[in-house]
């Protein structure tokens, strides 16, 4: 029996040694994975949360097979559902965006859009690139011409991190689109990529403010002298918080951000809820004219539409004072905008959604014969091709998006934007979290997202029988009504006919 005792002894020694080797191998393997994760630059989550971050993809993959057991399905998450986000992720990575086994989109849900394909779609060889559009022609010393109909909406430096701004700027340059600075001022990182820039003047006038918070014309001239700055946008309100100014927590106000904005370091940056020097339609038009004269660049304003009677007053005042006082563009933001931190009462309950406000503004400008003079930009959950194609049908000249490009940068909708704890490094100034966002890699994703979205809007346009997206009209779409029946968009919002004539003697007097 001695041999059996020796065998058992040997077996346990061997097993112990094997276990030690396996544990050692496991430790080495985990160390290797840790080293790989912190040095790779493609995935911010893995870089900021090495090893643990890998489980995200495993559970995401399992979700495809067990989705019937999960409460939140493809189209049940908010503010953006999984289907919307997945399309952006695939577009940004430039991978196959086709889906199998039919649409998961409900085709009888109130408010859903259906595009009307033509019997003879435009052949690929007959399709045209997007047509050019010019802002400020005949009124600004330096008008701006572009063919891009999808651009980066306002996101402030401060709300966004340095690598995020760098990636957006460089990606916008490669994609041939513009980038809006948001109200936080013009930083060196906006200029670094060399893209076209829309400089936004918010209610606090960051970057162009006097010590009293009023407009400093000398600072505005300096900003406008940058050749990258193509247009100026005066922000009256934004979708996340109409009626309230920007909110930047004190922990995000670093020395660089403070110097860019012209405010104290470490102090919360709370903008006024309105411009102290713009309290009427006449003052708005005077400010637009003043900014355009000082800068030489096309100038417009951004607003969330709520009470809409002022549109008539605006149009009448423009007709009376002269087209030189008109804005070169109006940016209509939707009530469901949301990149900025905001009180829930404003985020959820104040302002009109874009599906109501955009056609209202287009029709009002047509009514007063101002549509040719004033371009219309729209914003608000414009992250998928269908959203942008709908806006083109209604009459928008350009669509812009903030959150779409955040998703392109790698945003996972963690809802940490206002806490300086963004796990992907996009909206944080924590260096440990920022290191996960590699601008070189994300630049390509920004470019891919913009190109693929505009390409697919073109696909929709060609299917509808027009050669390029700006030829889309209201007759090319229908909207599901409350009975689940598609209703033509041009019945809901009739197009203003060509050769429109004033309907009343008062309108005729104003137009003349």
C-alpha positions as CSV (number, residue, x, y, z in Angstrom):
1,X,0.0,0.0,0.0
2,X,3.0,2.2,0.1
3,X,2.9,2.8,-3.6
4,X,-0.7,4.0,-3.2
5,X,0.3,6.5,-0.5
6,X,3.2,7.7,-2.7
7,X,0.8,8.1,-5.6
8,X,-1.7,10.1,-3.6
9,X,1.1,12.2,-2.2
10,X,2.4,12.8,-5.7
11,X,-1.1,13.5,-7.0
12,X,-1.7,16.2,-4.4
13,X,1.7,17.8,-5.0
14,X,1.2,17.8,-8.7
15,X,-2.4,19.2,-8.3
16,X,-1.1,21.9,-6.0
17,X,1.7,22.8,-8.4
18,X,-0.8,22.8,-11.3
19,X,-3.1,25.1,-9.4
20,X,-0.3,27.5,-8.6
21,X,0.7,27.5,-12.2
22,X,-2.8,28.1,-13.3
23,X,-3.2,30.9,-10.8
24,X,0.1,32.4,-11.9
25,X,-0.9,32.2,-15.5
26,X,-4.2,33.8,-14.7
27,X,-2.5,36.7,-12.9
28,X,-0.1,37.1,-15.9
29,X,-3.0,37.0,-18.3
30,X,-5.0,39.6,-16.3
31,X,-1.9,41.8,-16.1
32,X,-1.5,41.5,-19.9
33,X,-5.1,42.4,-20.5
34,X,-4.7,45.3,-18.1
35,X,-1.6,46.5,-20.0
36,X,-3.4,46.2,-23.4
37,X,-6.5,48.0,-22.2
38,X,-4.7,51.0,-20.7
39,X,-2.5,51.4,-23.8
40,X,-5.1,50.9,-26.6
41,X,-6.8,54.0,-27.9
42,X,-10.0,52.7,-29.6
43,X,-12.2,52.1,-26.6
44,X,-12.5,54.7,-23.9
45,X,-14.4,52.4,-21.5
46,X,-11.7,49.7,-21.6
47,X,-9.0,52.3,-21.2
48,X,-10.6,54.0,-18.2
49,X,-11.9,50.7,-16.7
50,X,-9.3,48.1,-17.8
51,X,-10.5,44.4,-17.7
52,X,-13.9,45.3,-16.1
53,X,-14.8,47.3,-19.2
54,X,-14.6,44.2,-21.3
55,X,-17.7,42.8,-19.6
56,X,-19.8,45.5,-21.3
57,X,-19.4,43.9,-24.7
58,X,-20.1,40.4,-23.3
59,X,-23.4,41.5,-21.7
60,X,-24.3,43.6,-24.7
61,X,-23.8,40.4,-26.9
62,X,-25.9,38.3,-24.5
63,X,-28.6,40.9,-24.7
64,X,-29.2,40.0,-28.4
65,X,-30.2,36.5,-27.4
66,X,-32.0,37.3,-24.2
67,X,-33.7,40.5,-25.2
68,X,-37.2,39.0,-24.7
69,X,-36.4,38.7,-21.0
70,X,-35.2,42.4,-20.6
71,X,-37.7,45.2,-20.0
72,X,-35.9,47.8,-22.2
73,X,-36.1,46.6,-25.7
74,X,-34.6,48.2,-28.9
75,X,-37.1,51.0,-28.9
76,X,-38.0,51.4,-25.3
77,X,-35.0,53.3,-23.9
78,X,-34.9,57.1,-23.4
79,X,-33.8,59.6,-24.4
80,X,-32.3,57.6,-27.2
81,X,-33.2,54.0,-27.7
82,X,-30.9,51.1,-28.5
83,X,-31.9,51.1,-32.2
84,X,-31.1,54.8,-32.6
85,X,-27.7,54.5,-30.8
86,X,-26.7,51.3,-32.5
87,X,-27.1,52.9,-35.9
88,X,-24.8,55.8,-34.9
89,X,-22.2,53.4,-33.5
90,X,-22.2,51.4,-36.7
91,X,-22.0,54.5,-38.9
92,X,-19.2,55.9,-36.8
93,X,-17.2,52.7,-37.1
94,X,-18.1,52.5,-40.8
95,X,-19.4,49.0,-40.5
96,X,-22.4,47.4,-42.1
97,X,-25.6,49.2,-41.1
98,X,-28.1,46.7,-42.6
99,X,-30.5,44.8,-40.4
100,X,-32.1,41.4,-40.8
101,X,-35.6,39.9,-40.4
102,X,-37.6,43.1,-40.8
103,X,-38.0,46.4,-39.1
104,X,-38.5,46.7,-35.3
105,X,-40.1,50.1,-35.8
106,X,-43.8,50.4,-35.2
107,X,-45.4,51.5,-38.5
108,X,-48.7,52.6,-36.9
109,X,-47.5,54.7,-34.1
110,X,-48.7,58.3,-34.0
111,X,-46.2,60.8,-35.3
112,X,-44.0,58.3,-37.1
113,X,-42.7,59.4,-40.5
114,X,-43.0,57.4,-43.7
115,X,-41.2,58.5,-46.9
116,X,-42.9,57.9,-50.2
117,X,-40.7,56.1,-52.6
118,X,-41.1,56.9,-56.3
119,X,-41.9,54.3,-59.0
120,X,-38.7,55.2,-60.8
121,X,-36.0,56.0,-58.2
122,X,-32.9,58.0,-59.2
123,X,-30.2,55.7,-60.5
124,X,-26.9,55.8,-58.7
125,X,-25.1,57.4,-61.7
126,X,-27.7,60.1,-61.8
127,X,-27.6,61.1,-58.1
128,X,-26.1,64.5,-57.3
129,X,-24.0,65.7,-54.4
130,X,-25.8,68.1,-52.0
131,X,-26.3,71.5,-53.5
132,X,-24.4,74.6,-52.2
133,X,-26.1,77.0,-49.9
134,X,-24.9,80.5,-49.1
135,X,-25.4,82.4,-45.9
136,X,-25.4,86.2,-45.9
137,X,-25.1,86.7,-49.6
138,X,-25.3,90.4,-50.4
139,X,-25.5,91.4,-46.7
140,X,-22.4,90.1,-45.0
141,X,-18.9,91.3,-46.1
142,X,-17.7,87.6,-46.0
143,X,-20.7,85.3,-46.9
144,X,-20.4,81.6,-46.2
145,X,-21.0,78.9,-48.8
146,X,-21.2,75.2,-48.0
147,X,-22.8,72.0,-49.4
148,X,-23.0,70.3,-46.0
149,X,-26.6,69.8,-44.7
150,X,-25.5,68.0,-41.5
151,X,-23.2,69.7,-39.0
152,X,-22.1,69.7,-35.3
153,X,-24.4,71.7,-33.0
154,X,-23.4,73.9,-30.1
155,X,-21.5,72.1,-27.3
156,X,-19.4,74.4,-25.1
157,X,-15.7,73.9,-24.3
158,X,-16.1,73.3,-20.6
159,X,-19.1,71.1,-20.9
160,X,-16.9,69.1,-23.3
161,X,-13.4,67.9,-22.5
162,X,-10.3,68.9,-24.4
163,X,-9.9,65.6,-26.3
164,X,-13.6,65.7,-27.3
165,X,-13.3,69.2,-28.8
166,X,-10.1,68.1,-30.6
167,X,-11.7,65.0,-32.1
168,X,-14.8,67.0,-33.2
169,X,-12.8,69.8,-34.7
170,X,-10.5,67.4,-36.6
171,X,-13.4,65.1,-37.6
172,X,-15.4,68.1,-38.9
173,X,-12.5,69.2,-41.0
174,X,-12.2,65.7,-42.6
175,X,-15.9,65.5,-43.1
176,X,-16.2,68.9,-44.6
177,X,-18.8,70.1,-42.1
178,X,-18.9,72.9,-39.6
179,X,-18.7,72.9,-35.8
180,X,-20.6,75.2,-33.5
181,X,-18.6,76.3,-30.5
182,X,-21.5,76.5,-28.1
183,X,-21.7,79.4,-25.7
184,X,-18.4,78.6,-23.9
185,X,-16.2,80.7,-26.2
186,X,-13.6,79.9,-28.9
187,X,-10.7,77.7,-27.5
188,X,-7.4,76.8,-29.2
189,X,-8.8,73.3,-29.6
190,X,-11.7,74.4,-31.8
191,X,-9.1,76.0,-34.2
192,X,-6.7,73.1,-34.0
193,X,-8.5,70.9,-36.5
194,X,-9.0,73.7,-39.0
195,X,-12.7,73.1,-39.6
196,X,-15.3,75.7,-40.4
197,X,-16.6,77.2,-37.1
198,X,-19.9,78.9,-36.1
199,X,-19.1,81.1,-33.1
200,X,-22.0,81.2,-30.6
201,X,-22.7,84.3,-28.4
202,X,-24.6,83.1,-25.4
203,X,-26.4,85.2,-22.8
204,X,-23.2,85.6,-20.8
205,X,-21.2,86.5,-24.0
206,X,-18.3,84.3,-23.0
207,X,-15.2,85.1,-25.0
208,X,-16.5,88.4,-26.2
209,X,-17.7,90.0,-22.9
210,X,-16.9,93.1,-21.0
211,X,-16.4,92.9,-17.3
212,X,-20.0,93.9,-17.0
213,X,-21.1,91.0,-19.2
214,X,-21.9,93.1,-22.3
215,X,-20.6,92.7,-25.8
216,X,-17.0,93.8,-26.4
217,X,-16.7,94.7,-30.0
218,X,-12.9,94.5,-30.0
219,X,-13.0,90.9,-28.7
220,X,-15.6,90.0,-31.3
221,X,-13.4,91.5,-34.1
222,X,-10.5,89.4,-32.9
223,X,-12.6,86.2,-32.9
224,X,-14.0,87.0,-36.4
225,X,-10.5,87.5,-37.8
226,X,-9.9,83.8,-37.6
227,X,-10.5,82.5,-41.1
228,X,-12.0,79.3,-39.6
229,X,-14.9,81.4,-38.0
230,X,-17.5,81.5,-40.8
231,X,-20.7,82.6,-39.0
232,X,-21.9,84.1,-35.7
233,X,-24.9,82.7,-33.8
234,X,-26.6,84.7,-31.0
235,X,-28.2,82.1,-28.7
236,X,-31.5,83.3,-27.1
237,X,-32.5,79.9,-25.8
238,X,-31.7,76.1,-26.1
239,X,-33.8,73.0,-26.1
240,X,-32.6,71.6,-22.8
241,X,-33.6,74.7,-20.8
242,X,-35.6,77.4,-22.7
243,X,-35.7,80.4,-20.4
244,X,-32.6,79.5,-18.5
245,X,-28.9,80.1,-19.1
246,X,-26.1,77.7,-19.3
247,X,-24.9,75.8,-16.2
248,X,-21.3,74.7,-15.8
249,X,-20.4,73.3,-12.3
250,X,-17.5,75.0,-10.6
251,X,-15.4,71.8,-10.6
252,X,-15.4,72.0,-14.4
253,X,-14.1,75.6,-14.5
254,X,-10.4,75.0,-14.9
255,X,-7.9,77.8,-15.5
256,X,-8.0,77.2,-19.3
257,X,-11.8,77.2,-19.4
258,X,-11.9,80.3,-17.2
259,X,-9.5,82.2,-19.5
260,X,-11.5,81.1,-22.6
261,X,-14.7,82.3,-21.1
262,X,-13.4,85.3,-19.2
263,X,-14.6,84.2,-15.7
264,X,-13.0,83.2,-12.3
265,X,-11.4,79.8,-11.9
266,X,-13.4,77.2,-9.9
267,X,-16.6,79.3,-9.7
268,X,-19.8,77.8,-11.2
269,X,-20.6,79.4,-14.6
270,X,-24.3,80.3,-14.6
271,X,-25.4,82.4,-17.6
272,X,-28.3,84.8,-17.4
273,X,-31.6,83.5,-18.7
274,X,-31.6,86.1,-21.3
275,X,-29.5,88.8,-23.0
276,X,-29.7,92.0,-20.9
277,X,-29.3,94.1,-24.0
278,X,-31.8,92.2,-26.1
279,X,-35.3,92.7,-24.7
280,X,-37.4,93.3,-27.8
281,X,-37.7,92.5,-31.5
282,X,-36.1,95.8,-32.5
283,X,-33.2,95.2,-30.1
284,X,-32.7,91.7,-31.5
285,X,-32.5,93.0,-35.1
286,X,-30.3,95.8,-34.1
287,X,-27.9,93.4,-32.3
288,X,-27.8,91.1,-35.3
289,X,-27.0,94.0,-37.6
290,X,-24.3,95.2,-35.2
291,X,-22.6,91.9,-34.9
292,X,-22.7,91.4,-38.6
293,X,-21.2,94.8,-39.2
294,X,-18.5,94.3,-36.6
295,X,-17.6,90.7,-37.6
296,X,-18.2,90.9,-41.4
297,X,-19.6,87.4,-41.0
298,X,-23.2,86.0,-41.6
299,X,-25.1,86.4,-38.3
300,X,-28.3,84.7,-37.0
301,X,-29.9,83.6,-33.8
302,X,-30.9,80.4,-32.1
303,X,-34.2,79.9,-30.3
304,X,-36.6,77.3,-28.9
305,X,-40.0,78.1,-30.1
306,X,-42.7,78.4,-27.5
307,X,-45.2,81.3,-27.7
308,X,-45.0,82.1,-31.4
309,X,-46.8,85.4,-31.8
310,X,-43.4,87.1,-32.0
311,X,-42.7,85.5,-35.3
312,X,-45.2,87.9,-37.0
313,X,-43.7,90.8,-35.1
314,X,-40.2,89.8,-36.3
315,X,-41.2,89.4,-39.9
316,X,-43.1,92.7,-39.9
317,X,-40.1,94.5,-38.3
318,X,-37.7,93.0,-41.0
319,X,-40.0,94.1,-43.8
320,X,-40.3,97.6,-42.3
321,X,-36.7,98.2,-41.4
322,X,-35.2,96.5,-44.5
323,X,-33.6,93.1,-45.3
324,X,-30.2,94.3,-44.1
325,X,-31.5,93.9,-40.6
326,X,-32.8,90.4,-41.1
327,X,-30.9,87.5,-39.6
328,X,-28.9,85.5,-42.2
329,X,-30.3,82.3,-40.5
330,X,-32.5,81.2,-37.7
331,X,-31.6,78.0,-35.7
332,X,-34.7,76.3,-34.4
333,X,-33.9,74.1,-31.4
334,X,-36.4,71.4,-30.3
335,X,-37.8,71.1,-26.8
336,X,-36.3,67.6,-26.6
337,X,-32.7,68.9,-26.9
338,X,-30.7,67.9,-24.0
339,X,-26.8,68.0,-23.9
340,X,-26.8,70.7,-21.3
341,X,-27.5,70.3,-17.6
342,X,-31.0,71.6,-16.8
343,X,-33.8,71.6,-14.3
344,X,-36.2,68.7,-15.1
345,X,-39.1,71.1,-15.1
346,X,-37.6,72.9,-18.1
347,X,-36.2,69.7,-19.7
348,X,-39.5,67.9,-19.7
349,X,-42.2,70.5,-19.9
350,X,-41.2,73.8,-21.6
351,X,-40.9,74.6,-25.3
352,X,-42.3,73.1,-28.6
353,X,-40.9,70.0,-30.2
354,X,-39.3,70.4,-33.6
355,X,-42.1,68.6,-35.4
356,X,-44.4,71.5,-34.5
357,X,-41.9,74.5,-34.5
358,X,-39.9,73.8,-37.7
359,X,-42.9,73.9,-40.1
360,X,-44.4,76.8,-38.3
361,X,-41.2,78.9,-38.8
362,X,-40.8,77.8,-42.4
363,X,-44.4,78.8,-43.2
364,X,-44.2,82.1,-41.5
365,X,-41.1,83.1,-43.4
366,X,-42.8,82.1,-46.6
367,X,-45.9,84.1,-45.7
368,X,-43.9,87.3,-45.4
369,X,-41.7,86.5,-48.5
370,X,-38.5,86.2,-46.3
371,X,-37.7,82.5,-47.0
372,X,-35.1,83.3,-49.6
373,X,-33.4,85.8,-47.4
374,X,-33.3,83.8,-44.1
375,X,-31.9,80.3,-44.0
376,X,-33.3,77.8,-41.5
377,X,-31.2,75.4,-39.4
378,X,-32.8,72.9,-37.1
379,X,-31.7,70.9,-34.1
380,X,-33.2,68.3,-31.7
381,X,-32.5,64.6,-31.7
382,X,-31.3,64.7,-35.3
383,X,-29.1,61.6,-35.1
384,X,-30.5,59.2,-37.7
385,X,-31.0,59.6,-41.5
386,X,-34.8,59.6,-41.2
387,X,-34.8,62.5,-38.8
388,X,-32.7,64.6,-41.1
389,X,-34.6,63.6,-44.2
390,X,-37.9,64.6,-42.5
391,X,-36.4,68.1,-41.7
392,X,-35.3,68.4,-45.4
393,X,-38.9,67.6,-46.5
394,X,-40.4,70.2,-44.1
395,X,-38.0,72.8,-45.5
396,X,-34.9,73.1,-43.4
397,X,-31.7,74.1,-45.1
398,X,-29.5,72.4,-42.6
399,X,-29.8,70.0,-39.7
400,X,-27.3,70.1,-36.7
401,X,-26.8,67.6,-33.9
402,X,-24.9,67.5,-30.6
403,X,-25.8,64.2,-29.1
404,X,-25.3,62.3,-32.4
405,X,-21.7,63.4,-32.5
406,X,-21.3,62.5,-28.8
407,X,-22.4,59.0,-29.7
408,X,-19.9,59.0,-32.5
409,X,-17.2,59.9,-29.9
410,X,-18.2,56.9,-27.9
411,X,-20.9,58.2,-25.5
412,X,-22.9,55.3,-23.9
413,X,-25.7,57.5,-22.5
414,X,-24.5,57.1,-18.9
415,X,-26.3,60.3,-18.0
416,X,-23.3,61.7,-16.2
417,X,-22.8,64.8,-18.4
418,X,-23.3,67.3,-15.5
419,X,-21.3,65.4,-12.9
420,X,-17.7,65.5,-14.2
421,X,-17.8,61.7,-14.0
422,X,-18.4,60.8,-17.7
423,X,-16.9,57.3,-18.1
424,X,-16.0,57.9,-21.8
425,X,-14.0,61.1,-21.2
426,X,-16.3,63.2,-23.3
427,X,-17.9,65.5,-20.7
428,X,-15.4,65.4,-17.9
429,X,-12.2,67.3,-16.9
430,X,-10.9,64.4,-14.9
431,X,-7.5,63.6,-16.5
432,X,-7.9,59.9,-15.6
433,X,-11.1,59.7,-17.5
434,X,-10.1,61.9,-20.3
435,X,-7.2,59.6,-21.2
436,X,-9.7,57.1,-22.4
437,X,-10.7,59.3,-25.3
438,X,-8.1,59.3,-28.0
439,X,-8.7,62.2,-30.5
440,X,-6.9,60.5,-33.4
441,X,-9.2,57.5,-33.3
442,X,-12.4,59.4,-32.6
443,X,-11.6,61.9,-35.4
444,X,-12.2,59.1,-37.9
445,X,-15.5,58.1,-36.2
446,X,-16.8,61.7,-36.3
447,X,-16.0,61.8,-40.0
448,X,-17.5,58.4,-40.7
449,X,-20.7,59.3,-38.9
450,X,-21.2,62.5,-40.8
451,X,-20.4,60.9,-44.1
452,X,-22.6,57.9,-43.6
453,X,-25.6,59.9,-42.3
454,X,-25.5,62.3,-45.3
455,X,-25.1,59.3,-47.6
456,X,-28.1,57.6,-46.3
457,X,-30.2,60.7,-46.4
458,X,-29.2,60.8,-50.0
459,X,-30.4,57.2,-50.4
460,X,-33.8,58.2,-49.0
461,X,-33.9,61.2,-51.4
462,X,-33.0,59.0,-54.4
463,X,-35.7,56.5,-53.4
464,X,-38.2,59.3,-53.4
465,X,-37.2,60.2,-56.9
466,X,-35.1,63.3,-56.3
467,X,-31.4,63.6,-57.1
468,X,-30.2,65.1,-53.8
469,X,-31.5,65.7,-50.3
470,X,-32.2,69.5,-50.7
471,X,-34.8,68.6,-53.4
472,X,-36.9,66.7,-50.8
473,X,-40.4,68.3,-50.4
474,X,-43.3,67.8,-48.1
475,X,-45.1,65.7,-50.7
476,X,-42.4,63.1,-50.2
477,X,-43.5,62.1,-46.7
478,X,-46.5,61.1,-44.7
479,X,-47.1,61.1,-40.9
480,X,-49.1,58.6,-38.9
481,X,-52.1,60.2,-37.3
482,X,-53.9,59.3,-34.1
483,X,-56.0,56.7,-36.0
484,X,-52.8,54.9,-37.2
485,X,-53.4,56.1,-40.8
486,X,-50.6,57.9,-42.8
487,X,-51.5,61.4,-43.7
488,X,-49.6,63.4,-46.3
489,X,-47.2,65.9,-44.8
490,X,-48.2,68.5,-47.4
491,X,-51.8,68.3,-46.2
492,X,-50.8,68.8,-42.5
493,X,-48.5,71.7,-43.5
494,X,-49.4,72.8,-47.0
495,X,-46.5,74.2,-49.1
496,X,-46.6,77.9,-49.8
497,X,-47.1,78.0,-53.6
498,X,-44.6,79.6,-55.8
499,X,-45.5,83.2,-56.8
500,X,-47.2,83.7,-53.4
501,X,-49.3,86.9,-53.2
502,X,-50.1,88.8,-50.0
503,X,-53.5,87.7,-48.6
504,X,-54.4,91.1,-47.1
505,X,-53.8,94.7,-47.9
506,X,-51.8,95.0,-44.7
507,X,-49.5,92.2,-45.8
508,X,-49.2,93.8,-49.3
509,X,-48.2,97.1,-47.7
510,X,-45.6,95.4,-45.5
511,X,-44.1,93.3,-48.3
512,X,-43.9,96.4,-50.6
